[in-house]
Amino acid sequence: MAHKAKQRAPAMSRELTSLCLENQTVPVALDQFQAKPKFGTRAARWAWRGFKSSARADDLVLHHWTKANEQFTDYFYARFNAQTKPYAYTDDEYG
């Protein structure tokens, strides 16, 4: 006597068939949908502003977006411009 496989309805996926044929409860995520949070603050305004860097010798004016209420005197990253003197080695030190 041959063992018969479970019959399933055509055009139904295996997962759907197992849910319909077996007496199982379907898990439901109740906390899945939440209301959009209201922060109570407005978004900051931004402005396209030009700036000069003290790290440059020329008067190049570059532009970037900054918050409209911020004022600055020098470019923020100009402080990282490290100037070093090149090393000079004598023939004895080099060899």
N, C-alpha and C positions, 0 to 999 in steps of 0.2 A: 504494500500500500504506500503510495507516494504522499509526501508531506506537502500540503497546499500552502502557498504564500497568501498573506492577507490581501484581500481585494481592496482596491482604492478607486475612487471616482476619477475619471479621466480629467485632465487639465487642472488638477489641484496639486499644489506643492506638498511635499512630504510633511512639512511643519504644520500646514493647515489641516491636512488629513489627520495627523496625530491629535490635533486640538479638537477636531470635530468628533472623531470616533472614540477617543478615550474620554473618560469623565474626569477632566482636570480643570482646575480653576485657572483663569487667565490673569497673569500679574498686571496690575494697572499702576502706573506711576502717578500718584495724586499730586505730588509737589513739582511736577514737570513744568507747568506753566505758572509763572509768577507775574505780578504786575510790574510794569516798568518803573524803576525807582525815580523819584522826583527829588533832585538835589537842592533846589531852591536858589541856586546861584546861576548867574548868566555866564555865557562863554566870554573869554577875554577877547578884546579886539587886537588885531595884529596889523602892523604897518611895514611896508617895504622901505627900508631905510639904507642910506649910504653910510659908510664908515671908512676911516683911515686908520692904519695901524702904525704905531710908533716903532714897530720892528722893521719897517720898510724905509729905505732912504728916499724913494720917489714919492710923489704925491698921488699915488694910485687910489682911486675911490672904488671900493667894492660895495656890493649891496647884499643884504640878507633880511629875512623876516624877523622882526622883534615885536614884543608886546608893546602896544601903543602907549602904555603908561610908564614904560621903563626908559630912563635916560642913562647914557653912558658916555664917558669922556674918551676912553681908549678901547681898542679891540680887546676882548677878554683873553685871547690866546697869545697876545703880544708878550706876556710875561714869561712864556716858555721859550722865547727866542734867546738861546744861549750863544754868546759870542766867545770863542776860544782862540787862543793864539796857536798857530801850528808849531809842532815840536821840531827842533833842529838838533840833529845828532852829529857828533864828531865822528871821524873815521874810527877812532878807538872804541867808542861806544857801539857803533854799528856793527863792527866786525867781530 
